[in-house]
Amino acid sequence: PGDKVVAQIHTVEAEETPDKLLARGRAFAAVGDLSRAEQYFAAALDRGADPRVALPLLLRVCAEQHRYRAAIDYAEPLLKKHPDDERLRFVVASFYMTIGETATAREHLARVTEQRPNFAAPHFALGVLLRDDIGDVVAADAQFRAYLRIEPRGAHVEEAWSSLLKLVDHGGTPISVPSVWRDVNAAPSHDPPKKGAP
C-alpha cells in the first residue's frame, strides 16, 4: 500500500500544471474516486491554482468523505492570508461545528457576524450553536431575530421563529423581558409570517 501511495504522489507531481491537476481531480470526483480527487485538487492548490476555484472543489470532496478535519487544515492557511473572507470563515466555522469544536466555531461565527452583519446564514448557525450546544437561549434569541430581520423568507424561517423566546403572563406577575428587547412593544409577534404573504 505504501508503494502505491508513493507512486500516486509521483504521478500527481509529474502533472504539474494547475489546470491539468484540476481536470484530473474533476475526472476522479465524477467517477466517485474522492480520495484521488482530493490529492489532485490539493496538488493544484499547491501548484498555484486559483484558490477561488480549487479550494471549493477540495473542500467539497473532503466533506463528502467526512474528512472535516482535513478540510479545516486545507482552508485555514488561506483564511490566515485572507482574514476578511467571511464566506470562507463561515465554511470553516461549519466544519468546526460538525466535529464538535464548539468554542472555535463560536469564535469564527461571531467574527463573521461582526464583519458582515447582513450575512444571514451565520446568524442562524450561531443561534443554533448557542441554543443547542451552549444553552444560552437569550443570546441565541438575538441571533435568530437578526436572521429573521435579514432573511424574513429564508430557508430556516420556521425554525428561527419557533426558537424565539416568548413573553408569558404569569397570572399578574410582572413579565420578565430579556435584555435583548428594549421594551415589550419592541418584541415581535410570535406568529411566523404566512407563506405567500406580502
C-alpha positions as CSV (number, residue, x, y, z in Angstrom):
1,P,0.0,0.0,0.0
2,G,2.9,2.4,0.8
3,D,4.5,1.9,-2.6
4,K,1.1,2.5,-4.3
5,V,0.7,5.8,-2.4
6,V,4.2,6.9,-3.3
7,A,3.5,6.0,-7.0
8,Q,0.3,8.1,-6.9
9,I,2.2,11.0,-5.4
10,H,4.8,10.8,-8.2
11,T,2.1,10.7,-10.8
12,V,0.5,13.8,-9.3
13,E,3.8,15.6,-9.2
14,A,4.5,14.8,-12.8
15,E,1.3,16.5,-13.9
16,E,2.4,19.9,-12.7
17,T,0.2,22.5,-14.3
18,P,-2.7,23.6,-12.1
19,D,-5.2,23.2,-15.0
20,K,-4.2,19.6,-15.6
21,L,-4.4,18.8,-11.9
22,L,-7.8,20.3,-11.6
23,A,-9.1,18.5,-14.7
24,R,-7.8,15.2,-13.2
25,G,-9.4,15.9,-9.9
26,R,-12.7,16.7,-11.5
27,A,-12.5,13.4,-13.5
28,F,-11.8,11.3,-10.4
29,A,-14.6,13.1,-8.5
30,A,-17.0,12.4,-11.3
31,V,-16.4,8.7,-11.0
32,G,-16.6,8.7,-7.3
33,D,-12.9,8.3,-6.5
34,L,-12.9,11.1,-3.9
35,S,-9.6,10.2,-2.4
36,R,-7.7,10.6,-5.7
37,A,-9.8,13.7,-6.4
38,E,-8.6,15.2,-3.1
39,Q,-5.0,14.5,-4.0
40,Y,-5.2,16.3,-7.3
41,F,-7.2,19.3,-6.0
42,A,-4.7,19.7,-3.2
43,A,-1.8,19.4,-5.6
44,A,-3.4,22.0,-7.9
45,L,-3.7,24.4,-4.9
46,D,-0.1,23.8,-4.1
47,R,0.9,24.5,-7.7
48,G,-0.8,27.9,-7.7
49,A,-4.3,27.2,-8.9
50,D,-6.8,30.0,-8.2
51,P,-8.0,29.2,-4.7
52,R,-11.4,30.5,-5.6
53,V,-11.7,27.6,-8.0
54,A,-9.6,24.9,-6.3
55,L,-10.5,25.3,-2.7
56,P,-14.3,24.8,-3.0
57,L,-13.6,21.7,-5.1
58,L,-11.2,20.4,-2.5
59,L,-13.5,21.2,0.5
60,R,-16.4,19.6,-1.2
61,V,-14.7,16.2,-1.7
62,C,-13.4,16.3,1.8
63,A,-16.9,16.9,3.2
64,E,-18.3,14.1,1.0
65,Q,-15.7,11.8,2.6
66,H,-16.5,13.2,6.1
67,R,-12.9,14.4,6.3
68,Y,-13.8,17.6,8.1
69,R,-10.5,18.0,9.9
70,A,-8.7,17.7,6.7
71,A,-10.9,20.3,5.2
72,I,-10.1,22.7,8.0
73,D,-6.4,22.0,7.5
74,Y,-6.7,22.9,3.8
75,A,-8.8,26.0,4.5
76,E,-7.2,27.7,7.5
77,P,-3.9,28.7,5.8
78,L,-5.8,30.5,3.1
79,L,-8.0,32.1,5.8
80,K,-4.9,33.4,7.6
81,K,-3.9,35.1,4.3
82,H,-7.4,36.5,3.7
83,P,-8.9,37.1,7.2
84,D,-11.7,39.2,5.8
85,D,-13.1,36.4,3.7
86,E,-16.3,36.0,5.6
87,R,-17.7,33.2,3.4
88,L,-14.6,31.1,3.9
89,R,-14.6,31.8,7.6
90,F,-18.3,30.7,7.7
91,V,-17.4,27.4,6.0
92,V,-14.5,26.8,8.4
93,A,-16.9,27.5,11.3
94,S,-19.4,25.0,9.9
95,F,-16.7,22.3,9.8
96,Y,-15.7,23.1,13.4
97,M,-19.4,22.8,14.4
98,T,-19.6,19.4,12.6
99,I,-16.6,18.0,14.6
100,G,-17.9,19.3,17.9
101,E,-15.4,22.0,18.5
102,T,-18.0,24.5,19.7
103,A,-15.7,27.2,21.2
104,T,-13.7,27.6,18.0
105,A,-16.9,27.5,15.8
106,R,-18.4,30.2,18.0
107,E,-15.4,32.4,17.6
108,H,-15.5,32.2,13.9
109,L,-19.2,32.7,13.6
110,A,-19.1,35.7,16.0
111,R,-16.4,37.3,13.9
112,V,-18.4,36.7,10.7
113,T,-21.5,38.3,12.1
114,E,-19.4,41.3,13.3
115,Q,-17.6,41.7,10.0
116,R,-20.7,41.2,7.8
117,P,-23.8,41.8,9.9
118,N,-26.2,41.5,7.0
119,F,-25.0,37.9,6.1
120,A,-28.0,36.0,7.4
121,A,-26.7,32.3,7.5
122,P,-24.0,32.9,10.1
123,H,-26.6,34.4,12.4
124,F,-28.8,31.4,12.2
125,A,-25.9,29.0,12.6
126,L,-24.7,30.9,15.7
127,G,-28.2,30.9,17.1
128,V,-28.4,27.1,16.7
129,L,-24.9,26.7,18.4
130,L,-25.8,29.0,21.3
131,R,-29.2,27.2,21.8
132,D,-28.2,23.6,21.4
133,D,-24.5,23.4,22.5
134,I,-24.1,26.3,24.9
135,G,-27.6,26.6,26.3
136,D,-27.6,30.4,26.1
137,V,-31.2,30.9,24.9
138,V,-31.1,34.7,25.3
139,A,-28.0,35.1,23.1
140,A,-29.5,32.6,20.7
141,D,-32.7,34.6,20.5
142,A,-30.8,37.7,19.4
143,Q,-29.1,35.7,16.6
144,F,-32.4,34.2,15.4
145,R,-34.0,37.7,15.4
146,A,-31.1,39.0,13.3
147,Y,-31.6,36.2,10.9
148,L,-35.3,36.9,10.6
149,R,-34.7,40.6,10.1
150,I,-32.2,39.9,7.2
151,E,-34.0,36.9,5.6
152,P,-37.7,37.1,6.6
153,R,-38.5,34.4,4.0
154,G,-35.2,32.4,4.3
155,A,-34.9,28.7,4.3
156,H,-34.7,28.5,8.2
157,V,-37.6,30.9,9.0
158,E,-39.8,28.3,10.7
159,E,-37.1,27.0,13.0
160,A,-35.9,30.5,13.8
161,W,-39.5,31.6,14.7
162,S,-40.1,28.5,16.8
163,S,-36.8,29.2,18.7
164,L,-37.7,32.8,19.8
165,L,-38.2,33.4,23.4
166,K,-41.9,34.0,24.3
167,L,-43.4,36.6,26.6
168,V,-45.5,34.7,29.2
169,D,-48.1,36.2,31.6
170,H,-47.6,34.5,35.0
171,G,-51.1,35.4,36.4
172,G,-50.4,39.0,37.3
173,T,-46.7,38.6,38.0
174,P,-44.6,41.2,36.1
175,I,-43.3,39.7,32.8
176,S,-39.6,39.3,32.7
177,V,-38.3,40.6,29.4
178,P,-34.8,39.6,28.2
179,S,-32.4,42.4,27.8
180,V,-32.3,41.8,24.1
181,W,-35.7,43.6,23.9
182,R,-35.7,47.3,24.8
183,D,-39.4,47.1,25.9
184,V,-42.4,44.9,25.5
185,N,-43.6,46.8,22.4
186,A,-40.3,46.1,20.7
187,A,-40.9,42.4,20.9
188,P,-42.1,41.0,17.6
189,S,-45.3,39.0,17.2
190,H,-44.9,35.3,18.0
191,D,-46.6,34.2,14.8
192,P,-44.3,33.5,11.8
193,P,-45.2,35.2,8.6
194,K,-47.7,33.3,6.5
195,K,-46.3,31.9,3.3
196,G,-47.2,34.0,0.3
197,A,-47.9,37.0,2.5
198,P,-46.6,40.3,1.1
